[in-house]
Amino acid sequence: MKEKIFSFINDSESIAVELETELTKIPAISPDSGGKGELSKCIFLENWLKTHGITELLRIDIPDERAQGGVRPNLIATLKGTDINLPSLWIMSHLDVVPVGEISLWKTEPWTVVKKDGKLFGRGTEDNQQGLTSSVIAALSLAGQNIAHKRTIKLLFVADEECGSYYGIDWILKNRREIFKDGDLVLIPDSGDEKGETIEIAEKNMLWVKFHITGKQSHASRPDLGNNASIAGARLAVLLNDELKLIFTKKDPLFYPDHSTIEVTKKEVNVDNINTIPGDDIFYMDMRILPMYKIKDILNEVDKIINEFAKKWTLEVKYSVIQQHESKSTPVSSPIVGLLSNAIKEVYNLTPKPIGIGGGTVGAYLRNAGIDCVAWSSFDEMAHQPNEYAKIENILGDAKVMALLMLS
C-alpha cells in the first residue's frame, strides 16, 4: 500500500505545477493589505477538488463587507475514515498571501508561476501554497486510488492568516469550536526548515503596537513655533527599542532566536512637503516575546517609558494594541508529535527535533483553545520575500509524510 501511495506521489509533479500555477494567478490578499480577500481563490479550489474526486466540502464564510462577495471563506475537505472512534487528522493551510512588496526586486512576474531548476517561483508558492498543495496530493494519493484509511482526514484551508486570523481560525474556534473533537491531530505545514528536521510545538507571544506622537505643526523656518513630532517619534522608537531589550533579557533554547525580539517596523507618512514641521508621527513595533513573560508585563514597561518621555518633551504619546496573543505549547508527548516524527524519519531518514519559533501560525489559536498541534514543513523559508519559490521535491516529499500520517 505504501509503495502504491508513494508511486502516485512521485508521479504527481504535473499536479503540483498545475495547482501552484492556478492558485498563484489569484492574488488572495487581505483587505487590510489592500486586497479583495480569498473568495475567488477558494471558489477555484472548491471546483478543482470536486473535479479530482474530493467532493465532501464545507464552506464557513465569515462576513467582511470590505472583501469580494462580502465574505472571507474557509473551506474544509473531508475524506471519511472507516473507524469513527479514531481522532481525525487535520492538515491546515491558509489561502491568503501577502502583497508583492518591492516589485523591482522580482526577477519574474509575481503572479505567474515560473518553473526553473526544480523550483516554482511566484508570490505564495511557498507561503502557504506549498503546504496546501502537499496536503491535496497526499489526499489524492488515497482517494484517487480508493485506498481505505481508518482515520478521517480533514483538509482545512483558512482565510486571514497573514493579518491576524480574525476572519479565519480565530473566528472558527470562537463560533464553531465543535468541529474539532477531543484528541484530534492537527498538522500546520506553515513553519519549518530546509531539511524538514524541526517540528514547531510552541510560539512566542506576539504583540503589535501602534504609537502616535502629537506635537505641534509649524513652518520649517520657525521651529520655535512648533514641536517636531517626527524627531520625537524617532527618539521614542530608539528609546523603546533599547530599553525594552535591556529589561526582557531571558533566553530559552527551545526557540530560535533564543530571546525576545523587539523591533520598530512600519512608519506612516506625516507631512507631504519638505518645508513643514510635522505635528504628528506614527510608527509601529513588532514584538515576539518568550512565553515566560506576559504581554501585560511588556505593556506596563511601555507605559512607564512613554509617560516619562511625554513629560520630558512636552507632547502627547498614545498607543494602541493592533494585535496580541499569548500562546501555550504542545507537549512533546502529544500523539501528533510522535506520529509526525515517525513519518519524517521514514520519508527523509532523519530524526526531527521539537522547537519554538518567533513567527506566528494558526497554531497559537489552536493551542489556546486546548487543541494540540504542530507546525512542520521542509522549505527554504522564502515567505514574504521577493522571488519566493517552492521546491517541487519538497512538495512531493512532504506529501509522502502527510500520506503516512493519514494512514496512522
N, C-alpha and C positions, 0 to 999 in steps of 0.2 A: 504493500500500500504506500509506504513512504517513498519507494522508488518511483511509483507512478505519479505521485504528487510532485516530487522534485523534477521529474521529467517534464511535466506540464509547465512548471515554473521556468525551467531552463528554456523552454520554447516560447516564453511569453514576452520576449523583448518587444515585439511589434505592438502588443497590448500596452506595455509601459509607455512606449513612444506615443502611441495614439492618445492615450488618456492624458498624459502630461501635456501634449500639444494642444488638445482641445480645451483643457482646463485653463491653460495659460492664456488662451485667447480672450478669456472673460475676466477682466480686472475686478475681482471681488474685494473692493476697498471700502472700508467703513465710512459712513457719513462724517464721522469725527475726523477723518483724514481727507475729506473732500470727495469721497466716492459715493456710489449708489447702493452699496451693500452686496449681499451674496445671492439674491434671488435667481438671477439668470444662470449663475454657476450651479446652483442647487437643482434647478429645473433640468439643465443639461445632464447632470449626474444621475438624477432620477431616471430619465429616459434611457441613458446609457446602460444603467444597471438592469432595467427591465429588458432591454434588448438582449442582454447577455445572461438572462435567466434568473436574476436576483429580483424577485417580484414582491416580496413581503416588505413593504416600505411604509414608514410613518413619518409624516412631517409635523414638526412642532414649530409653528410660526408665531413669533413674538412681535407685537405691534411696535413699529417705529415709523412715524409719519415722514421722517426725513429720507427713508430708504425707498428704493424701487418697489412698487406694489404695496408700500406701507408696512412691510414686514421684514424681519430678519429670520430666515429659515434655518431650522436644524433638522437633519434627516437621520433616521435610524433604519438600517437594513438588517433584517433578521434571517438567519439560517437556523431553523429549529433542529435541536438535537433529539436523540432517542431516549435520553434519560432526563425527565423533567425535574428530578431531585438534585441533579448536579448544578452547582452555581454556573451562571452564564459567563462567557468570556466577552468582554467589551474591548474593542480597539477603537480609540477615539482620536480623530484628527480634526483639523479645522479648515473651513472653507475660505476664510478671508486671508488676504495677503496685504503686505504693506505697499505704499507707493514706491515708484521707481527711484526717487531720490535724484541726485545729480545726473541728468541724462548724458552729459558729456563723458562720464566715466564708463559708460557702457560701450562694449565693442560690437554688440548685436542689438537688434530691436527687442526691448524687454518683453513685449507681449507676443512675440513669435518665437517658438522654440527652435533652437538651432542644435543639431546633433553633431558633435565633434569629439573625437578621441574618447569615445565611450561615455561622454557627458551630455546632458541635456541642459542647455543654457536658457534662462528666462526667469522673469520675476515669479516667485512662488514655486519653482520646480523642486526646491529642497524644502522650503518652509511654507506650507506643510504638505505639498502635493506628493513628495516622495513617500512619506508615511501613508498617506491616503491611498496612493497607487499600490504600494506593497500590500496593504490590507485587502484591497479589492482583488488583486491577483491571488493572494492566499485563499480568499473565499471562493474564487472561481476554480481554484485547483481542486476543491472539494465538490462544490455544487455543480461545476461544469462536467465533472466525471462521475456524478452520482455516488460519491463516496460517503458512506454513513459516518456520522460523528455523534458521540454521546452528548457532548456539551452544546448547549445552544450558543450560537455566535451572534453578536450584535456589533455592527459597524456603526459608529456614531460620528456624524460629520457636523461639527458645531459652527456657529457663527460667532463673530465678535471677539475672537481670542486675542487679537492684536491690540484691542483698545479697551480691555477690562472685563470682557465676558458677561457684561450685564444682560445682553441680548442672546447669550449663549448658555454655557453650563451653569453660570450663577443663577439665572432665571429658572432653568430646568430644575435645579436642586431645591430652589425655594418653592416651586409650584408643582413639580411633577416628580418629587423625590421617590414615589412609589415604583417608578420604572426600574430602579436599582434594588435588587434583593440582597439580603444578608449573605455575605460570603462571595458575592460576585467578584470576578477577577477583572482588573482593568489595566490595559496597556495603552500608553500615550506615546506614539512614535514621533515625538517633537523635542527630544533632547538626546544628546549622545556625543560620540567622538568618532574619529576616523576609522578605528578598528572595531567599534561596537563593543568595547570591553568595560563600559561603565553603565551601571543601572542607577538611575536617579530615584532616590527614595525620600528626598527632603529638599525644600526650597527655603531660601532666606525670606524673611519678612520683607514685604515691599511697601514703600512709601513714596508717593509722588506729591510734591508740594509746589504751589504757585505763590510767589512773593510779589507784592505790589507796593512799590515805594512812591509816596506822593510828596513832591517838593513844591517848587513854585516856578512856573514858566516865565521866561523873560527873553528879551533880545540878547543875542550872544555878546553884543558890545557893552551890555550892562549887567554883568553877573551879580553886581551888588544889589540889584533889584529882584533877583531870583534865588532859587535854591536848587542846584543842579541834581535832579533825580537820577540821571544817568551815572554820574560819578558815585552817588550814594549807593546805587544798585551794584556797581562794580565792587565797591568796598564791602558791602554786605555779603555779596556772593563769595568773595575770598574769605571773609571772616567766618561765615558758616562752614565753608569747606574745611578750613584749617581747624577751627575749634571743635567741631563735632568729631573729626577724626582723632583728635587728641583725647576725647572723652571715651569713645567707644572703641577700645583697643584690643579687646579679647579676640582669640583665634580659635578656630575649630577645624581640625584636619579632615573632617568629613567633606568640607566644602573647598572648592577652588574658584576664586582665591579664598584663602582660609580666614579672611577678615571681612568686616562690614565695608561695603563700598558706598561712598557718599559723593555724588558728582553734580556739579552745575551743568545743565544741558541747554534747553531751549531758552531763547530770549526774544521777546516781542518787539516789534518796531515801535519807536516812541514818536519822534517828530519826523516830518518828511523833508525838511530843509536843513541846511547846514548852519544857518545863522540864527537858530532858535535854541535856547537852553531848555531842555525838556523838563516838564513838571511831573511827569510820570515815568516810571520804569518798571517793567515786569519781566521776571525771569523764573525759571523752574529748576527744581532739583529732583534727581532720581536717586533714591537711597535703597540699597538692598542690605538688610540688617540681619545679622546672625540671630537665630531663634532664641538664643539665651537672653536677648534684650526684647523688651516690649516696645511697641510703637509709641505708647504714651510716654515712655522714658525719653525717646527722641524728641517728641513734641514739647515736653517740659523744658528741655535744654534749648530748643529753638525759641521758646517764649522768653527765656532769660536773655538770650543773645540779642534778639530783636528789640526787646524793651530797653535795654541799655544803649543799644545803637541808636534808636529813635530819639532818646533823650540827648545823647551826645551831639547829634547832628540836627536837632530841632526839625524833625519831619515825621511823617506818619508811615508806619510799616504795617501792612496787613498780610496775612497769608491764608490760603485755603488748601485743604487736602483734596487733590484730584483723584487719587486712588490709593487705597491701603488694604492690605490683608496680611494676617499672620497665619502661618502655615504649620500644621502638625506634620509628623514624619510617618512613613510606612515602616513598620518593624521589619528588620532583616528576616525574621522568622515567618513573615507572611507567605502564604502559599504562592502568590504570584511571583515573588522574588525567586523562590526555588524552582518553579516550573520554567520561568523565563531563563534562568541561569543554565538549566539543563539543555534547553533548546539552543541557546547560544553556543554552548560547548559542542553540541553535535554538529551544528552548521559551520561554525567559524573556528572550531578547535582551539578555543581559548577559555580561560576562566575569568568571568566578569567580576567586578567589584562594585559594591554599593557606594554611592557618593551623594553629596548635596550640591545644589547649584544656586547661583545668584539670579539667573534668568527665571522668568515666570512661565509656567504652563498651567493648563486647566487642572493639573493635579492638586494644586493648593486648595481649590474649592472642594474637590472630592474628599481629600483627607480631612478637611474641616467638617465635612458632613458625615464623617465616620466611615468612609469608603477607602479601603487600602488600594493604592495604585502605584504604578511605576512608570517612569518615562525612559524610553530607550530607543535608539536607532543607531545605524552606522552611517555617518555622513561627515563632510568636511567643514561643517559649521560656516556655511555661506549665507546664512539667514540675514536678511536686510542689507546685504552688501551688493554693490554693482557687480554685474556679470555672475550673478547667482547661478549655480548649477546643481544638478543631481547626477550622481554616477549610476549608470544602468546596472552595474554589477551590485551596487548597494540596494537598489530597488528589488532586484530578484533575490539577493541573499537574505534580506530582511523578510521578504515574503515567505521564504522557507522557514525561518524562525517562527513567524506568525502561524504558519500552517501546522507546525509541530505543537504549538500552544493550543490550536483549535482541536487537535486530536488528544490532548492531555486529559 
